[in-house]
Amino acid sequence: MFGDLLVRKGLLTREQLLEALEQQETSRLSIGRLAFQMGLLSLDQVVEILERQVTRKRLFGELAVEIGYLTPAQRDALVQRQQETGVPLGQLLVEMGVLDFEVVKDALDEYHASLGLGPGAPPRRAR
């Protein structure tokens, strides 16, 4: 994981990484919002599922499938899409002022090389 490389190199602390990962998680679009934007659910359906979540304590996608509003394949596609909507870790660390752009760029090049990718490879989502 890219974040682990940054910690191993002493570029940030474990606490800074955890804070950035928490912010990254909150930057992701919700499954309900994505389903609505993609035309898979109406606003009324999203609201109904959210209301049921209050008493049922289940994940949005699970309830949507249980009710019959989404298929398991649609739910899985939405979860995958959700993972792609967050701010990349390197960008977030620069925005937070923890690292500067050049440090992130150099570390990404090293990380990509460790994965067998060349410098300037398309960014991958840090997890």
C-alpha positions in Angstrom: 0.0 0.0 0.0 1.2 3.5 -0.9 0.6 4.8 2.6 2.7 2.1 4.1 5.6 3.1 1.9 5.3 6.7 3.0 5.4 5.6 6.7 8.4 3.2 6.1 10.3 6.0 4.5 9.6 8.3 7.4 7.7 10.8 5.3 4.7 10.7 7.6 3.6 9.1 10.8 1.1 6.2 11.2 -1.3 8.7 12.8 -1.0 11.1 9.8 -1.7 8.2 7.5 -4.8 7.1 9.5 -6.1 10.7 9.6 -5.7 10.9 5.8 -7.4 7.5 5.2 -10.3 8.6 7.3 -10.6 11.8 5.3 -10.3 9.8 2.1 -13.2 7.6 3.2 -15.5 10.5 3.9 -14.7 12.0 0.5 -16.3 9.0 -1.2 -19.8 9.4 -2.6 -22.5 7.4 -0.8 -24.0 4.3 -2.5 -27.4 6.0 -2.4 -26.2 9.1 -4.1 -24.4 7.1 -6.8 -27.4 4.9 -7.4 -29.6 8.0 -7.8 -27.0 9.8 -10.1 -26.8 6.7 -12.3 -30.6 6.4 -12.5 -30.8 3.1 -10.7 -32.9 4.4 -7.8 -35.4 7.3 -7.5 -35.1 9.8 -4.8 -38.1 8.3 -3.0 -36.4 4.9 -3.1 -33.2 6.3 -1.6 -35.2 8.0 1.2 -37.1 4.8 1.9 -33.9 2.8 2.2 -32.3 5.5 4.4 -35.4 5.4 6.7 -35.2 1.6 7.0 -31.5 1.9 7.8 -32.3 3.8 11.0 -34.1 0.8 12.5 -32.5 -2.1 10.7 -28.8 -1.2 11.1 -27.9 -2.7 7.7 -25.8 -1.4 4.8 -27.6 0.6 2.2 -26.8 -1.8 -0.6 -27.9 -4.8 1.4 -31.3 -3.2 2.1 -31.7 -2.1 -1.5 -31.2 -5.7 -2.7 -33.4 -7.1 0.1 -36.3 -4.7 -0.9 -35.7 -5.6 -4.6 -34.7 -2.1 -5.8 -31.2 -3.3 -6.8 -29.8 -6.6 -8.0 -26.7 -8.0 -6.2 -24.7 -7.2 -9.4 -25.9 -3.6 -9.4 -25.0 -3.3 -5.7 -21.5 -4.7 -6.3 -21.0 -2.3 -9.3 -22.0 0.6 -7.1 -19.6 -0.4 -4.3 -16.8 -0.7 -6.9 -17.7 2.7 -8.3 -17.8 4.2 -4.8 -14.2 3.0 -4.2 -13.2 5.0 -7.3 -14.8 8.3 -6.2 -12.5 9.2 -3.3 -9.7 11.7 -3.5 -6.3 9.9 -4.1 -4.2 9.6 -1.0 -1.2 11.5 -2.4 -3.5 14.4 -3.4 -5.1 14.4 0.0 -1.7 14.5 1.8 -0.7 17.5 -0.3 -4.0 19.3 0.4 -3.6 18.6 4.1 -0.2 20.2 4.0 1.5 17.0 5.2 3.7 16.5 2.1 4.6 18.6 -0.8 3.8 17.6 -4.4 7.4 16.7 -5.4 7.7 14.3 -2.4 4.4 12.6 -3.3 5.5 12.4 -7.0 8.8 10.8 -6.1 7.2 8.4 -3.6 4.5 7.4 -6.2 7.2 6.7 -8.8 9.0 4.5 -6.3 5.7 2.8 -5.4 4.8 2.2 -9.1 8.2 0.8 -9.7 7.7 -1.7 -6.8 4.5 -2.8 -8.6 6.4 -3.2 -11.9 4.8 0.0 -13.4 6.9 2.8 -14.9 7.1 6.4 -13.7 4.1 8.4 -14.5 1.8 5.4 -14.5 -1.9 6.2 -14.0 -2.6 6.8 -10.3 -4.1 3.8 -8.4 -6.4 4.3 -5.5 -4.7 3.8 -2.2 -6.5 1.5 0.2 
